[in-house]
Amino acid sequence: MAIMYALKSSDNEIFEVEQKVIEQSETIKKMIEDGAATGEIPLQVSSKTLAKVLEWCKQRQHKTVENENDDNKGKRKKERDEDDDIKEWENKFSDELKADKDVLFDLLLASNYLDLPALLSFLCQLVADMVAGKMPEEIRRMFNIENDFTPEEEKAITAEHGWAFQP
Amino acid sequence: MASCSPTTSERDQGGSCMTTTILTLHPDIVETHILTRLDGQTLAAAACTSSQLHSLCTQENLWREICSSTWPSASDPRVQTIISDDHRSFFSDSFPVLDCRQKPPSKHTRDVIITKELISSVDIYYQNKAIFSKVAETETVTGWFQFPPFRIDLLDLKDRLPTPIQFVGETDVLFKHLEENLTLSWIIVEPDRRRAVNLSSRWPVSVEEDWLTHELHVKYAVVMAGDQRWGLFSGRGLVECEVMVILGGQEVGGEMYVKEVTMQMKDMEGKNLCGKDSLVILKEVMENGKGKRGRKGEEKEGYEEFLQKKRERKDKKERIENVLNNVCLATGFLLFVAFLSIKFFF
């Protein structure tokens, strides 16, 4: 029987999770090792975001468990199929995040706070891909960035960097 | 800008930030995990969005990393000393594809020798992987450079540089493959004034087979406004800086090798410019040349326009020559008739 832990989100929702799943988070793993994780573990993460985090962790956990159970026979083919499955899952996951940037940024912060390096790097790559090749105005719109340059500053900066985006 | 605190633990419960901005993230995350994943063009665009991102995006270490991954040759100590700690300007000087065709000709100061030497920082890529990187110095002061045709050779006569390019019998297929996959960057650095410019079209403008040796001539070229002092008859209205990569090794299934990598400057008649004249044009380009975002195929189209202009110019010249010939003939004939009639009547 797997050991279960109860995680409490910032809006007081309880999530029951297997130890193996949640141990991917270095922060929580350390709490468990230190014996600080008795009863509910309170986290400064909203329930919506925490649900996403756990979705990611479960998917990763699923993958590692399956790999352990594989024997070598037919492993290659299976791995290939699995890679396709994971790709598909990741695409779906990132499409959802692209559509809702608030969740994306909350998730980024949460992955940093919970110390989930794989998720963090996945999300950062996602943000980088979203920005790649965009014009400053598009980047501003995409991330609600306020243009706080004075007209003179903006002129000077555009003159300096304009080669990158002017046709 | 949203006024929420940058760390999760300090944030209000339930994500009460009304506006999420990229900067509500921990600046550390943005700096170490996101900006490091951007390419130079995106980073430059991001620097123009807001003052906070500007200060994050203009950090030297980001640009140093981008420069060394874009051009392995730029890590050479000779280039590094010149760049010193301004990789960002080096990148914005060297990355854009040069666009100085439309530029009105300015007064060239022919006597000014701009620099003691030029440094070439060259990288050749096959399928986006660098297969050759070299830095070469060219002195520009002595008569050996100034008067003969301008030419920089990167390889010695006997050099055979192996490449992973597989030779294919069907020339069309091979040419197309090379046009799409063999790219080149040739940065010329002027050490004294620490300016740099990229004189390559990145993608080939033409691939041709030499009829005699059957070697492949892969050509990269940028066309620049030249010296228009001689007006209509000047062949220097536009000049091209030509980088030629010669590939040998025609064994089917075997790998090709690079035999020659050279740079030359040619005018519209295909005549080579001497070192001194080339320096004048290079100076102009470094000072006033504008860069643009390069895109595959664009330079080739531009180059074809240049070839078209060359042809038109040749036709025009021939027409003028024909007219002149006819005028000469007619004048001669008239003189002859006049001479005869004078003799006949008197």
Interface residues (C-beta under 8 A of the other chain):
Chain A: S10 D11 Q44 V45 S46 K48 T49 K101 D102 F105 D106 L108 L109 A110 N112 Y113 L120 S121 C124 Q125 V127 A128 V131 A132 G133 K134 M135 P136 I139 R140 F143 N144 I145 E146 N147 D148 F149 E153 E154 I157 T158 E160 H161 W163 A164 F165 Q166 P167
Chain B: M1 A2 T7 T8 S9 R11 Q13 G14 G15 C17 T19 T20 T21 I22 L23 T24 L25 H26 I29 H33 I34 R37 L38 D39 G40 Q41 T42 A44 A45 A46 A47 C48 T49 S50 S51 Q52 L53 H54 S92 F95 P96 K290 G291 K292 R293
